[in-house]
């Protein structure tokens, strides 16, 4: 008897859901493109000047065109530098980079911890990734 009540309740609930209006997103997904149209395939930090500055590089892997990209670099948790760019043509891999100016005095015996936030945009679609670039010793950095 309990199984029949459960089954009837499930059927009634399903029928109620079928009568509710469907909702749509603000902008439909571009035809033939998934939400993750670009993502990070690789990343590195090339320190220069004894680790006092350098260049953060991200290898973007794209399955579709992106309208723009932005890299924000953080040193020891603080925003430090950024770079932006226009269109990414479409399918393929593209190196994106930002020059990182003179870094602060390390707040850890391991050195300065560097990470990047990479944002890809296409209309209202946005992919955001965090890339940890690692610890970089810098004995001559000053705050």
C-alpha positions as CSV (number, residue, x, y, z in Angstrom):
1,X,0.0,0.0,0.0
2,X,2.8,2.4,0.9
3,X,4.5,1.7,-2.5
4,X,1.4,2.7,-4.3
5,X,1.1,6.0,-2.4
6,X,4.7,6.8,-3.1
7,X,4.2,6.0,-6.8
8,X,1.1,8.2,-7.0
9,X,2.8,11.0,-5.3
10,X,5.8,10.8,-7.7
11,X,3.5,10.8,-10.7
12,X,1.5,13.8,-9.4
13,X,4.8,15.7,-8.7
14,X,6.0,15.0,-12.2
15,X,2.7,16.3,-13.7
16,X,2.9,19.4,-11.6
17,X,6.5,20.1,-12.8
18,X,5.4,19.7,-16.4
19,X,2.9,22.5,-16.1
20,X,5.4,25.1,-14.8
21,X,6.7,27.5,-17.4
22,X,10.3,26.9,-18.6
23,X,12.9,29.6,-17.9
24,X,15.5,30.7,-20.3
25,X,19.0,32.2,-19.7
26,X,19.5,35.9,-20.5
27,X,21.5,35.0,-23.7
28,X,21.4,31.7,-25.4
29,X,24.7,29.8,-25.8
30,X,26.3,30.6,-29.1
31,X,25.5,28.0,-31.8
32,X,28.0,25.2,-31.9
33,X,29.9,26.4,-28.9
34,X,30.1,25.0,-25.4
35,X,30.2,27.2,-22.3
36,X,33.9,26.5,-21.9
37,X,35.0,28.1,-25.1
38,X,38.5,28.8,-23.8
39,X,40.5,27.5,-20.9
40,X,44.1,27.4,-19.7
41,X,46.3,24.6,-21.0
42,X,49.5,25.6,-19.3
43,X,51.1,28.5,-17.4
44,X,54.5,29.7,-16.3
45,X,56.3,32.6,-14.8
46,X,59.7,33.7,-16.2
47,X,61.4,35.6,-13.4
48,X,64.0,38.2,-14.4
49,X,66.4,40.4,-12.5
50,X,67.1,37.9,-9.8
51,X,63.3,37.4,-9.3
52,X,62.6,41.1,-8.9
53,X,60.2,41.1,-11.9
54,X,59.2,38.9,-14.8
55,X,56.5,37.7,-17.2
56,X,53.5,35.6,-16.4
57,X,52.5,33.5,-19.4
58,X,49.3,31.5,-19.9
59,X,48.7,29.1,-22.8
60,X,45.0,29.5,-23.8
61,X,43.3,26.6,-25.4
62,X,40.2,27.7,-27.3
63,X,37.5,25.7,-29.0
64,X,35.8,28.9,-30.4
65,X,36.4,32.6,-30.8
66,X,36.6,34.8,-27.7
67,X,35.9,38.5,-27.8
68,X,38.5,39.4,-25.2
69,X,40.8,38.1,-22.5
70,X,42.3,39.5,-19.3
71,X,45.1,38.3,-17.0
72,X,45.3,39.7,-13.5
73,X,48.5,38.8,-11.6
74,X,48.6,38.6,-7.8
75,X,51.8,38.6,-5.7
76,X,51.4,37.4,-2.1
77,X,47.6,37.7,-2.4
78,X,47.7,41.3,-3.6
79,X,46.7,42.4,-7.1
80,X,49.9,43.5,-8.9
81,X,49.6,43.7,-12.7
82,X,47.3,43.0,-15.6
83,X,47.1,42.7,-19.3
84,X,44.2,42.6,-21.7
85,X,43.7,41.6,-25.3
86,X,41.2,41.5,-28.0
87,X,39.8,38.7,-30.1
88,X,41.1,35.2,-30.0
89,X,40.5,33.9,-33.6
90,X,39.1,30.5,-32.7
91,X,40.2,26.9,-32.3
92,X,43.9,26.6,-31.3
93,X,46.4,27.5,-28.6
94,X,47.6,31.0,-27.9
95,X,50.2,32.3,-25.5
96,X,48.9,35.3,-23.5
97,X,51.2,37.2,-21.2
98,X,51.7,40.1,-18.8
99,X,54.9,41.8,-17.6
100,X,55.1,41.9,-13.8
101,X,56.9,45.0,-12.5
102,X,59.2,45.1,-9.5
103,X,57.9,42.8,-6.8
104,X,57.5,43.5,-3.1
105,X,59.7,42.2,-0.4
106,X,58.6,38.6,0.3
107,X,56.4,38.0,3.3
108,X,57.4,34.3,3.5
109,X,60.8,32.6,3.7
110,X,59.9,30.8,0.4
111,X,59.7,34.1,-1.4
112,X,56.9,35.7,-3.3
113,X,53.9,33.6,-4.2
114,X,52.6,34.5,-7.7
115,X,49.2,33.4,-9.2
116,X,47.1,34.7,-12.1
117,X,43.4,35.0,-12.8
118,X,42.6,34.6,-16.4
119,X,39.2,35.7,-17.8
120,X,37.9,34.9,-21.3
121,X,34.7,36.6,-22.6
122,X,32.3,36.0,-25.3
123,X,29.1,38.1,-25.1
124,X,27.7,37.4,-21.7
125,X,29.6,34.1,-21.4
126,X,32.7,34.3,-19.2
127,X,35.3,31.6,-18.3
128,X,37.6,32.4,-15.3
129,X,40.6,30.3,-14.3
130,X,43.2,30.6,-11.5
131,X,46.7,29.5,-12.3
132,X,49.2,29.1,-9.5
133,X,52.6,30.1,-10.9
134,X,54.5,29.3,-7.7
135,X,57.0,30.6,-5.2
136,X,59.9,32.8,-6.4
137,X,62.7,33.8,-4.0
138,X,63.7,37.5,-4.2
139,X,66.4,38.7,-1.8
140,X,66.7,42.1,-3.5
141,X,63.0,42.9,-3.6
142,X,61.8,45.9,-1.5
143,X,58.4,46.8,-0.4
